[in-house]
């Protein structure tokens, strides 16, 4: 894996008791604007999934880069507040001297810790990037399936937003891909744990992994995981190329494929741990919860399938 | 013009047109065209560029061009140059003597010799090392006797790369040979596949002359190298992309099919991404590609409904797709290889 991934792994592993200041100090906000690629961004997201990090690391990098490209200043922890596809986008209306921003975003990772939120919105016929202070919007904690990250609902109704007209296409695609990358990392971690288990756990006088039924299931899972990983890397390369159609196809394929395959890998990995894997104390369910959450956010597999059927 | 565009245009203009899904020629005229096609690909350096320059390889060969050619040939579903000629050439270059390379490689390049691979037997399919065809020394060379089967293009090939038994050891009792299929003692009988096409053959050997390749007792190493080379030689994803695009064009814009079409596209794109990774396990690509091909072909027939039942392209595509989970290692063998070699699970 890349040097970026290795560095991210060390940093995220050390960050169990993280604070917004700690993320800021690490310079995560400068990842994309400081010479990093979208491939690097996805590598960070993948590692975050692998180590089940609570930190919205890649989100911070993406949101900061969007604000920068729009020429809007941000401070402190900044996270992306992107609507799910199919939900309406927030709406910005020019209102005398200011801008009024209304709408809601169903799931924002780390909104409660942020100083600023970066929101894609529609303003008349324009796409805009809006920056709002977290204290100016309603943030409601959600007790979601995933136990390793904190998600909030964000309701916007403020006249304090700052907006700039700038294309948000690539950022929206990248945001979809972050969930795919996270899912690949998390599914890979629980799959490796399952492999270790079937290698050591003995039944009928031999390791579980010596039975063909178990071997073939593991082979299928590993191939699917490798393909999902490759699809995510290809999505990173497409995002870096900037080609709009290539991005859309590569990202939707990575998102749809990862959503289905990684959820299956994580579920099978839990199963391969036997009843131990079904206990609260075992980590398998924490990975499964994270992967399934990733599969549903950033566009469901169903939504991406629909899109892939009609993309050029 | 980019190299890819150049190859694509050449393939479109020169590849012989065979019946849908066919792996071999239907008659002597098609066989002659196949030889010309093979010679043209070698002459332009599209295949064989990686060979040593002494044997016709391209000076300053760029390996990334091989991948482009493999992708374009696959996407056009063009006939394999020289049948198993490229695979055999790989074995000759890796295991053969200089004299053998001089004897056989020029005729592969010119299309004069079409090759086939004589490995499988009626009692030795997935368990290849169980093969029983025997080779016994006969003065200068060897004589081989046995029964080979599922030999793609066995009835058209001029030469065969044969695996036969020279001793009792399961693996070290196997040796590789070059067999002249036009010699006395060789009888090839065409077999029809599920599509009705005579695409493979059984080959009866009755004291046929054979020349050892790679030393007696090294047959397993030759066979393994051939199978690995075969998997690396032909790109899987490009043809799946073409099949998916054809499926979409056929279905038109029917929203009821979007879920299924979109899922298949995601899988094709992911497989393509995997195949293009330099570290990808060829067994993993082959496993996934074979199963995906079966599903694509079945989906095309399903979505066409009753009207598709007499559509030759759909019917042949559906039936023929089942070759891809069998040939070159069955899906079950591949899963076992991946689990044991790739994941380190106990054998």
Interface residues (C-beta under 8 A of the other chain):
Chain A: X195 X198 X199 X206 X207 X209 X210 X212 X214 X215 X216 X218 X219 X220 X222 X223 X224 X226 X227 X228 X230 X231 X233 X234 X249 X250 X252 X253 X254 X256 X257 X260 X261 X301 X302 X304 X305 X306 X307 X308 X309 X310
Chain B: X248 X253 X257 X258 X259 X260 X261 X262 X263 X265 X266 X267 X269 X270 X271 X272 X273 X274 X276 X277 X280 X281 X284 X287 X288 X332 X334 X335 X336 X338 X339 X340 X342 X343 X344 X345 X346 X347
